[in-house]
Amino acid sequence: MYVVCKEHVEMALDDFVEEFEGQAPDVHKLDDLSFTAWQAPAKCEYCEQHPKYLIV
């Protein structure tokens, strides 16, 4: 799972595919999601920007 800003979506997609041996990830906008037992991190996985996407 990757939580990333707009600028790092492509990098996260590449890392996901490499890590999970070619499986295609699902990409979700964080603004469209809500979880009762999970809160999105305050920072992108790759930088200090506010994350916009969840890649799972």
CHARMM internal coordinates of N, CA and C (Angstrom, degrees):
IC EDIT
DIST 1 N 1 CA 1.4460
DIST 1 CA 1 C 1.5238
ANGL 1 N 1 CA 1 C 108.09
DIST 1 C 2 N 1.3224
ANGL 1 CA 1 C 2 N 115.61
DIHE 1 N 1 CA 1 C 2 N 135.80
DIST 2 N 2 CA 1.4577
ANGL 1 C 2 N 2 CA 122.11
DIHE 1 CA 1 C 2 N 2 CA 178.46
DIST 2 CA 2 C 1.5238
ANGL 2 N 2 CA 2 C 108.71
DIHE 1 C 2 N 2 CA 2 C -129.38
DIST 2 C 3 N 1.3131
ANGL 2 CA 2 C 3 N 115.86
DIHE 2 N 2 CA 2 C 3 N 137.58
DIST 3 N 3 CA 1.4571
ANGL 2 C 3 N 3 CA 122.39
DIHE 2 CA 2 C 3 N 3 CA 175.28
DIST 3 CA 3 C 1.5220
ANGL 3 N 3 CA 3 C 105.60
DIHE 2 C 3 N 3 CA 3 C -119.09
DIST 3 C 4 N 1.3451
ANGL 3 CA 3 C 4 N 116.16
DIHE 3 N 3 CA 3 C 4 N 113.40
DIST 4 N 4 CA 1.4604
ANGL 3 C 4 N 4 CA 119.67
DIHE 3 CA 3 C 4 N 4 CA -168.39
DIST 4 CA 4 C 1.5285
ANGL 4 N 4 CA 4 C 112.91
DIHE 3 C 4 N 4 CA 4 C -136.99
DIST 4 C 5 N 1.3318
ANGL 4 CA 4 C 5 N 114.35
DIHE 4 N 4 CA 4 C 5 N 161.15
DIST 5 N 5 CA 1.4559
ANGL 4 C 5 N 5 CA 121.58
DIHE 4 CA 4 C 5 N 5 CA 173.14
DIST 5 CA 5 C 1.5321
ANGL 5 N 5 CA 5 C 108.94
DIHE 4 C 5 N 5 CA 5 C -80.79
DIST 5 C 6 N 1.3121
ANGL 5 CA 5 C 6 N 116.11
DIHE 5 N 5 CA 5 C 6 N 172.33
DIST 6 N 6 CA 1.4644
ANGL 5 C 6 N 6 CA 121.40
DIHE 5 CA 5 C 6 N 6 CA -178.28
DIST 6 CA 6 C 1.5296
ANGL 6 N 6 CA 6 C 112.26
DIHE 5 C 6 N 6 CA 6 C -59.65
DIST 6 C 7 N 1.3266
ANGL 6 CA 6 C 7 N 116.48
DIHE 6 N 6 CA 6 C 7 N -37.84
DIST 7 N 7 CA 1.4602
ANGL 6 C 7 N 7 CA 120.79
DIHE 6 CA 6 C 7 N 7 CA -176.45
DIST 7 CA 7 C 1.5312
ANGL 7 N 7 CA 7 C 112.85
DIHE 6 C 7 N 7 CA 7 C -68.89
DIST 7 C 8 N 1.3262
ANGL 7 CA 7 C 8 N 118.26
DIHE 7 N 7 CA 7 C 8 N -21.59
DIST 8 N 8 CA 1.4580
ANGL 7 C 8 N 8 CA 120.60
DIHE 7 CA 7 C 8 N 8 CA -175.48
DIST 8 CA 8 C 1.5333
ANGL 8 N 8 CA 8 C 114.10
DIHE 7 C 8 N 8 CA 8 C -109.91
DIST 8 C 9 N 1.3199
ANGL 8 CA 8 C 9 N 117.91
DIHE 8 N 8 CA 8 C 9 N 13.00
DIST 9 N 9 CA 1.4656
ANGL 8 C 9 N 9 CA 120.86
DIHE 8 CA 8 C 9 N 9 CA 179.53
DIST 9 CA 9 C 1.5243
ANGL 9 N 9 CA 9 C 110.56
DIHE 8 C 9 N 9 CA 9 C -60.33
DIST 9 C 10 N 1.3146
ANGL 9 CA 9 C 10 N 117.37
DIHE 9 N 9 CA 9 C 10 N -48.01
DIST 10 N 10 CA 1.4654
ANGL 9 C 10 N 10 CA 120.39
DIHE 9 CA 9 C 10 N 10 CA -177.35
DIST 10 CA 10 C 1.5302
ANGL 10 N 10 CA 10 C 111.44
DIHE 9 C 10 N 10 CA 10 C -61.59
DIST 10 C 11 N 1.3189
ANGL 10 CA 10 C 11 N 117.23
DIHE 10 N 10 CA 10 C 11 N -41.54
DIST 11 N 11 CA 1.4583
ANGL 10 C 11 N 11 CA 121.21
DIHE 10 CA 10 C 11 N 11 CA 178.81
DIST 11 CA 11 C 1.5327
ANGL 11 N 11 CA 11 C 110.43
DIHE 10 C 11 N 11 CA 11 C -63.39
DIST 11 C 12 N 1.3180
ANGL 11 CA 11 C 12 N 116.70
DIHE 11 N 11 CA 11 C 12 N -42.62
DIST 12 N 12 CA 1.4578
ANGL 11 C 12 N 12 CA 120.71
DIHE 11 CA 11 C 12 N 12 CA 179.21
DIST 12 CA 12 C 1.5273
ANGL 12 N 12 CA 12 C 111.19
DIHE 11 C 12 N 12 CA 12 C -65.79
DIST 12 C 13 N 1.3233
ANGL 12 CA 12 C 13 N 117.40
DIHE 12 N 12 CA 12 C 13 N -39.11
DIST 13 N 13 CA 1.4666
ANGL 12 C 13 N 13 CA 120.29
DIHE 12 CA 12 C 13 N 13 CA 176.51
DIST 13 CA 13 C 1.5225
ANGL 13 N 13 CA 13 C 110.85
DIHE 12 C 13 N 13 CA 13 C -61.02
DIST 13 C 14 N 1.3245
ANGL 13 CA 13 C 14 N 116.73
DIHE 13 N 13 CA 13 C 14 N -45.93
DIST 14 N 14 CA 1.4660
ANGL 13 C 14 N 14 CA 120.89
DIHE 13 CA 13 C 14 N 14 CA 178.04
DIST 14 CA 14 C 1.5201
ANGL 14 N 14 CA 14 C 111.38
DIHE 13 C 14 N 14 CA 14 C -60.65
DIST 14 C 15 N 1.3285
ANGL 14 CA 14 C 15 N 117.14
DIHE 14 N 14 CA 14 C 15 N -44.91
DIST 15 N 15 CA 1.4629
ANGL 14 C 15 N 15 CA 121.17
DIHE 14 CA 14 C 15 N 15 CA 179.64
DIST 15 CA 15 C 1.5235
ANGL 15 N 15 CA 15 C 111.73
DIHE 14 C 15 N 15 CA 15 C -64.42
DIST 15 C 16 N 1.3291
ANGL 15 CA 15 C 16 N 117.05
DIHE 15 N 15 CA 15 C 16 N -39.61
DIST 16 N 16 CA 1.4645
ANGL 15 C 16 N 16 CA 121.26
DIHE 15 CA 15 C 16 N 16 CA 178.64
DIST 16 CA 16 C 1.5206
ANGL 16 N 16 CA 16 C 110.37
DIHE 15 C 16 N 16 CA 16 C -62.25
DIST 16 C 17 N 1.3125
ANGL 16 CA 16 C 17 N 116.95
DIHE 16 N 16 CA 16 C 17 N -48.80
DIST 17 N 17 CA 1.4653
ANGL 16 C 17 N 17 CA 121.19
DIHE 16 CA 16 C 17 N 17 CA -178.58
DIST 17 CA 17 C 1.5286
ANGL 17 N 17 CA 17 C 110.49
DIHE 16 C 17 N 17 CA 17 C -61.65
DIST 17 C 18 N 1.3183
ANGL 17 CA 17 C 18 N 116.99
DIHE 17 N 17 CA 17 C 18 N -40.51
DIST 18 N 18 CA 1.4605
ANGL 17 C 18 N 18 CA 120.71
DIHE 17 CA 17 C 18 N 18 CA 178.14
DIST 18 CA 18 C 1.5326
ANGL 18 N 18 CA 18 C 110.98
DIHE 17 C 18 N 18 CA 18 C -66.40
DIST 18 C 19 N 1.3157
ANGL 18 CA 18 C 19 N 116.65
DIHE 18 N 18 CA 18 C 19 N -45.31
DIST 19 N 19 CA 1.4684
ANGL 18 C 19 N 19 CA 121.52
DIHE 18 CA 18 C 19 N 19 CA -176.97
DIST 19 CA 19 C 1.5268
ANGL 19 N 19 CA 19 C 111.98
DIHE 18 C 19 N 19 CA 19 C -67.14
DIST 19 C 20 N 1.3237
ANGL 19 CA 19 C 20 N 117.29
DIHE 19 N 19 CA 19 C 20 N -38.76
DIST 20 N 20 CA 1.4575
ANGL 19 C 20 N 20 CA 121.43
DIHE 19 CA 19 C 20 N 20 CA -175.28
DIST 20 CA 20 C 1.5303
ANGL 20 N 20 CA 20 C 112.28
DIHE 19 C 20 N 20 CA 20 C -105.22
DIST 20 C 21 N 1.3052
ANGL 20 CA 20 C 21 N 115.89
DIHE 20 N 20 CA 20 C 21 N 29.01
DIST 21 N 21 CA 1.4695
ANGL 20 C 21 N 21 CA 124.52
DIHE 20 CA 20 C 21 N 21 CA 170.07
DIST 21 CA 21 C 1.5237
ANGL 21 N 21 CA 21 C 113.72
DIHE 20 C 21 N 21 CA 21 C 51.74
DIST 21 C 22 N 1.3213
ANGL 21 CA 21 C 22 N 115.94
DIHE 21 N 21 CA 21 C 22 N 52.24
DIST 22 N 22 CA 1.4500
ANGL 21 C 22 N 22 CA 120.87
DIHE 21 CA 21 C 22 N 22 CA 171.99
DIST 22 CA 22 C 1.5111
ANGL 22 N 22 CA 22 C 116.09
DIHE 21 C 22 N 22 CA 22 C 88.70
DIST 22 C 23 N 1.3201
ANGL 22 CA 22 C 23 N 118.42
DIHE 22 N 22 CA 22 C 23 N -1.44
DIST 23 N 23 CA 1.4601
ANGL 22 C 23 N 23 CA 119.61
DIHE 22 CA 22 C 23 N 23 CA 178.59
DIST 23 CA 23 C 1.5290
ANGL 23 N 23 CA 23 C 109.62
DIHE 22 C 23 N 23 CA 23 C -70.08
DIST 23 C 24 N 1.3081
ANGL 23 CA 23 C 24 N 115.20
DIHE 23 N 23 CA 23 C 24 N 141.23
DIST 24 N 24 CA 1.4651
ANGL 23 C 24 N 24 CA 120.08
DIHE 23 CA 23 C 24 N 24 CA 178.58
DIST 24 CA 24 C 1.5249
ANGL 24 N 24 CA 24 C 109.76
DIHE 23 C 24 N 24 CA 24 C -82.03
DIST 24 C 25 N 1.3138
ANGL 24 CA 24 C 25 N 117.55
DIHE 24 N 24 CA 24 C 25 N 131.38
DIST 25 N 25 CA 1.4697
ANGL 24 C 25 N 25 CA 120.35
DIHE 24 CA 24 C 25 N 25 CA 179.89
DIST 25 CA 25 C 1.5220
ANGL 25 N 25 CA 25 C 112.25
DIHE 24 C 25 N 25 CA 25 C -83.61
DIST 25 C 26 N 1.3138
ANGL 25 CA 25 C 26 N 115.03
DIHE 25 N 25 CA 25 C 26 N 164.29
DIST 26 N 26 CA 1.4618
ANGL 25 C 26 N 26 CA 122.28
DIHE 25 CA 25 C 26 N 26 CA 169.07
DIST 26 CA 26 C 1.5204
ANGL 26 N 26 CA 26 C 106.87
DIHE 25 C 26 N 26 CA 26 C -97.88
DIST 26 C 27 N 1.3292
ANGL 26 CA 26 C 27 N 116.51
DIHE 26 N 26 CA 26 C 27 N 139.03
DIST 27 N 27 CA 1.4574
ANGL 26 C 27 N 27 CA 121.89
DIHE 26 CA 26 C 27 N 27 CA 179.76
DIST 27 CA 27 C 1.5283
ANGL 27 N 27 CA 27 C 108.20
DIHE 26 C 27 N 27 CA 27 C -117.31
DIST 27 C 28 N 1.3325
ANGL 27 CA 27 C 28 N 115.28
DIHE 27 N 27 CA 27 C 28 N 127.04
DIST 28 N 28 CA 1.4631
ANGL 27 C 28 N 28 CA 121.17
DIHE 27 CA 27 C 28 N 28 CA -178.71
DIST 28 CA 28 C 1.5193
ANGL 28 N 28 CA 28 C 109.81
DIHE 27 C 28 N 28 CA 28 C -128.42
DIST 28 C 29 N 1.3155
ANGL 28 CA 28 C 29 N 116.89
DIHE 28 N 28 CA 28 C 29 N 141.76
DIST 29 N 29 CA 1.4595
ANGL 28 C 29 N 29 CA 121.26
DIHE 28 CA 28 C 29 N 29 CA 172.82
DIST 29 CA 29 C 1.5300
ANGL 29 N 29 CA 29 C 107.56
DIHE 28 C 29 N 29 CA 29 C -77.84
DIST 29 C 30 N 1.3180
ANGL 29 CA 29 C 30 N 116.34
DIHE 29 N 29 CA 29 C 30 N 129.68
DIST 30 N 30 CA 1.4589
ANGL 29 C 30 N 30 CA 120.09
DIHE 29 CA 29 C 30 N 30 CA -178.75
DIST 30 CA 30 C 1.5197
ANGL 30 N 30 CA 30 C 112.25
DIHE 29 C 30 N 30 CA 30 C -60.52
DIST 30 C 31 N 1.3204
ANGL 30 CA 30 C 31 N 117.89
DIHE 30 N 30 CA 30 C 31 N -32.33
DIST 31 N 31 CA 1.4691
ANGL 30 C 31 N 31 CA 120.96
DIHE 30 CA 30 C 31 N 31 CA 179.67
DIST 31 CA 31 C 1.5190
ANGL 31 N 31 CA 31 C 112.64
DIHE 30 C 31 N 31 CA 31 C -64.50
DIST 31 C 32 N 1.3366
ANGL 31 CA 31 C 32 N 117.02
DIHE 31 N 31 CA 31 C 32 N -21.40
DIST 32 N 32 CA 1.4597
ANGL 31 C 32 N 32 CA 121.58
DIHE 31 CA 31 C 32 N 32 CA -178.02
DIST 32 CA 32 C 1.5247
ANGL 32 N 32 CA 32 C 113.01
DIHE 31 C 32 N 32 CA 32 C -93.46
DIST 32 C 33 N 1.3449
ANGL 32 CA 32 C 33 N 117.48
DIHE 32 N 32 CA 32 C 33 N -1.26
DIST 33 N 33 CA 1.4595
ANGL 32 C 33 N 33 CA 121.90
DIHE 32 CA 32 C 33 N 33 CA -174.92
DIST 33 CA 33 C 1.5203
ANGL 33 N 33 CA 33 C 111.80
DIHE 32 C 33 N 33 CA 33 C -115.53
DIST 33 C 34 N 1.3239
ANGL 33 CA 33 C 34 N 114.45
DIHE 33 N 33 CA 33 C 34 N 153.28
DIST 34 N 34 CA 1.4656
ANGL 33 C 34 N 34 CA 119.61
DIHE 33 CA 33 C 34 N 34 CA 169.98
DIST 34 CA 34 C 1.5239
ANGL 34 N 34 CA 34 C 107.48
DIHE 33 C 34 N 34 CA 34 C -149.68
DIST 34 C 35 N 1.3220
ANGL 34 CA 34 C 35 N 115.10
DIHE 34 N 34 CA 34 C 35 N 135.13
DIST 35 N 35 CA 1.4515
ANGL 34 C 35 N 35 CA 121.92
DIHE 34 CA 34 C 35 N 35 CA 179.08
DIST 35 CA 35 C 1.5244
ANGL 35 N 35 CA 35 C 108.19
DIHE 34 C 35 N 35 CA 35 C -126.58
DIST 35 C 36 N 1.3195
ANGL 35 CA 35 C 36 N 116.92
DIHE 35 N 35 CA 35 C 36 N 144.65
DIST 36 N 36 CA 1.4578
ANGL 35 C 36 N 36 CA 119.39
DIHE 35 CA 35 C 36 N 36 CA 179.15
DIST 36 CA 36 C 1.5224
ANGL 36 N 36 CA 36 C 111.61
DIHE 35 C 36 N 36 CA 36 C -82.01
DIST 36 C 37 N 1.3254
ANGL 36 CA 36 C 37 N 118.51
DIHE 36 N 36 CA 36 C 37 N -30.15
DIST 37 N 37 CA 1.4645
ANGL 36 C 37 N 37 CA 121.10
DIHE 36 CA 36 C 37 N 37 CA -174.45
DIST 37 CA 37 C 1.5259
ANGL 37 N 37 CA 37 C 113.12
DIHE 36 C 37 N 37 CA 37 C -113.14
DIST 37 C 38 N 1.3252
ANGL 37 CA 37 C 38 N 117.93
DIHE 37 N 37 CA 37 C 38 N 15.91
DIST 38 N 38 CA 1.4665
ANGL 37 C 38 N 38 CA 120.45
DIHE 37 CA 37 C 38 N 38 CA -178.70
DIST 38 CA 38 C 1.5166
ANGL 38 N 38 CA 38 C 109.35
DIHE 37 C 38 N 38 CA 38 C -145.99
DIST 38 C 39 N 1.3049
ANGL 38 CA 38 C 39 N 115.01
DIHE 38 N 38 CA 38 C 39 N 136.32
DIST 39 N 39 CA 1.4602
ANGL 38 C 39 N 39 CA 120.73
DIHE 38 CA 38 C 39 N 39 CA 175.56
DIST 39 CA 39 C 1.5164
ANGL 39 N 39 CA 39 C 108.18
DIHE 38 C 39 N 39 CA 39 C -121.30
DIST 39 C 40 N 1.3135
ANGL 39 CA 39 C 40 N 117.45
DIHE 39 N 39 CA 39 C 40 N 133.47
DIST 40 N 40 CA 1.4641
ANGL 39 C 40 N 40 CA 121.90
DIHE 39 CA 39 C 40 N 40 CA -179.65
DIST 40 CA 40 C 1.5231
ANGL 40 N 40 CA 40 C 110.39
DIHE 39 C 40 N 40 CA 40 C -63.04
DIST 40 C 41 N 1.3219
ANGL 40 CA 40 C 41 N 117.10
DIHE 40 N 40 CA 40 C 41 N 143.81
DIST 41 N 41 CA 1.4620
ANGL 40 C 41 N 41 CA 120.30
DIHE 40 CA 40 C 41 N 41 CA 175.61
DIST 41 CA 41 C 1.5295
ANGL 41 N 41 CA 41 C 110.85
DIHE 40 C 41 N 41 CA 41 C -61.20
DIST 41 C 42 N 1.3053
ANGL 41 CA 41 C 42 N 116.19
DIHE 41 N 41 CA 41 C 42 N 158.37
DIST 42 N 42 CA 1.4638
ANGL 41 C 42 N 42 CA 121.40
DIHE 41 CA 41 C 42 N 42 CA -178.65
DIST 42 CA 42 C 1.5185
ANGL 42 N 42 CA 42 C 112.30
DIHE 41 C 42 N 42 CA 42 C -80.07
DIST 42 C 43 N 1.3459
ANGL 42 CA 42 C 43 N 117.41
DIHE 42 N 42 CA 42 C 43 N -15.57
DIST 43 N 43 CA 1.4624
ANGL 42 C 43 N 43 CA 121.56
DIHE 42 CA 42 C 43 N 43 CA -176.21
DIST 43 CA 43 C 1.5196
ANGL 43 N 43 CA 43 C 111.17
DIHE 42 C 43 N 43 CA 43 C -129.25
DIST 43 C 44 N 1.3050
ANGL 43 CA 43 C 44 N 115.02
DIHE 43 N 43 CA 43 C 44 N 152.41
DIST 44 N 44 CA 1.4595
ANGL 43 C 44 N 44 CA 123.32
DIHE 43 CA 43 C 44 N 44 CA 172.91
DIST 44 CA 44 C 1.5302
ANGL 44 N 44 CA 44 C 109.35
DIHE 43 C 44 N 44 CA 44 C -60.56
DIST 44 C 45 N 1.3262
ANGL 44 CA 44 C 45 N 116.14
DIHE 44 N 44 CA 44 C 45 N 150.63
DIST 45 N 45 CA 1.4728
ANGL 44 C 45 N 45 CA 121.09
DIHE 44 CA 44 C 45 N 45 CA 177.29
DIST 45 CA 45 C 1.5293
ANGL 45 N 45 CA 45 C 112.36
DIHE 44 C 45 N 45 CA 45 C -61.06
DIST 45 C 46 N 1.3381
ANGL 45 CA 45 C 46 N 117.19
DIHE 45 N 45 CA 45 C 46 N -25.41
DIST 46 N 46 CA 1.4591
ANGL 45 C 46 N 46 CA 121.46
DIHE 45 CA 45 C 46 N 46 CA -171.85
DIST 46 CA 46 C 1.5229
ANGL 46 N 46 CA 46 C 114.51
DIHE 45 C 46 N 46 CA 46 C -111.86
DIST 46 C 47 N 1.3386
ANGL 46 CA 46 C 47 N 117.75
DIHE 46 N 46 CA 46 C 47 N -11.66
DIST 47 N 47 CA 1.4620
ANGL 46 C 47 N 47 CA 119.96
DIHE 46 CA 46 C 47 N 47 CA -177.77
DIST 47 CA 47 C 1.5285
ANGL 47 N 47 CA 47 C 109.68
DIHE 46 C 47 N 47 CA 47 C -154.66
DIST 47 C 48 N 1.2859
ANGL 47 CA 47 C 48 N 116.65
DIHE 47 N 47 CA 47 C 48 N -170.03
DIST 48 N 48 CA 1.4655
ANGL 47 C 48 N 48 CA 122.04
DIHE 47 CA 47 C 48 N 48 CA -176.68
DIST 48 CA 48 C 1.5336
ANGL 48 N 48 CA 48 C 113.47
DIHE 47 C 48 N 48 CA 48 C -94.41
DIST 48 C 49 N 1.3343
ANGL 48 CA 48 C 49 N 117.55
DIHE 48 N 48 CA 48 C 49 N 1.50
DIST 49 N 49 CA 1.4695
ANGL 48 C 49 N 49 CA 120.33
DIHE 48 CA 48 C 49 N 49 CA -177.47
DIST 49 CA 49 C 1.5207
ANGL 49 N 49 CA 49 C 111.61
DIHE 48 C 49 N 49 CA 49 C -74.72
DIST 49 C 50 N 1.3330
ANGL 49 CA 49 C 50 N 115.35
DIHE 49 N 49 CA 49 C 50 N 160.00
DIST 50 N 50 CA 1.4599
ANGL 49 C 50 N 50 CA 122.32
DIHE 49 CA 49 C 50 N 50 CA 176.40
DIST 50 CA 50 C 1.5282
ANGL 50 N 50 CA 50 C 109.39
DIHE 49 C 50 N 50 CA 50 C -67.86
DIST 50 C 51 N 1.3288
ANGL 50 CA 50 C 51 N 119.57
DIHE 50 N 50 CA 50 C 51 N 129.84
DIST 51 N 51 CA 1.4731
ANGL 50 C 51 N 51 CA 121.22
DIHE 50 CA 50 C 51 N 51 CA -178.95
DIST 51 CA 51 C 1.5210
ANGL 51 N 51 CA 51 C 112.05
DIHE 50 C 51 N 51 CA 51 C -72.66
DIST 51 C 52 N 1.3192
ANGL 51 CA 51 C 52 N 115.48
DIHE 51 N 51 CA 51 C 52 N 148.96
DIST 52 N 52 CA 1.4670
ANGL 51 C 52 N 52 CA 122.51
DIHE 51 CA 51 C 52 N 52 CA 179.67
DIST 52 CA 52 C 1.5224
ANGL 52 N 52 CA 52 C 112.62
DIHE 51 C 52 N 52 CA 52 C -121.69
DIST 52 C 53 N 1.3489
ANGL 52 CA 52 C 53 N 117.45
DIHE 52 N 52 CA 52 C 53 N -21.06
DIST 53 N 53 CA 1.4618
ANGL 52 C 53 N 53 CA 121.38
DIHE 52 CA 52 C 53 N 53 CA -172.68
DIST 53 CA 53 C 1.5266
ANGL 53 N 53 CA 53 C 112.57
DIHE 52 C 53 N 53 CA 53 C -130.60
DIST 53 C 54 N 1.3223
ANGL 53 CA 53 C 54 N 115.18
DIHE 53 N 53 CA 53 C 54 N 146.58
DIST 54 N 54 CA 1.4546
ANGL 53 C 54 N 54 CA 123.18
DIHE 53 CA 53 C 54 N 54 CA 172.71
DIST 54 CA 54 C 1.5204
ANGL 54 N 54 CA 54 C 106.69
DIHE 53 C 54 N 54 CA 54 C -113.17
DIST 54 C 55 N 1.3112
ANGL 54 CA 54 C 55 N 115.90
DIHE 54 N 54 CA 54 C 55 N 125.97
DIST 55 N 55 CA 1.4608
ANGL 54 C 55 N 55 CA 121.33
DIHE 54 CA 54 C 55 N 55 CA -179.63
DIST 55 CA 55 C 1.5267
ANGL 55 N 55 CA 55 C 107.27
DIHE 54 C 55 N 55 CA 55 C -117.35
DIST 55 C 56 N 1.3297
ANGL 55 CA 55 C 56 N 115.35
DIHE 55 N 55 CA 55 C 56 N 117.47
DIST 56 N 56 CA 1.4720
ANGL 55 C 56 N 56 CA 121.25
DIHE 55 CA 55 C 56 N 56 CA -176.76
DIST 56 CA 56 C 1.5150
ANGL 56 N 56 CA 56 C 110.82
DIHE 55 C 56 N 56 CA 56 C -133.74
END
COOR INIT
IC SEED 1 N 1 CA 1 C
IC BUILD
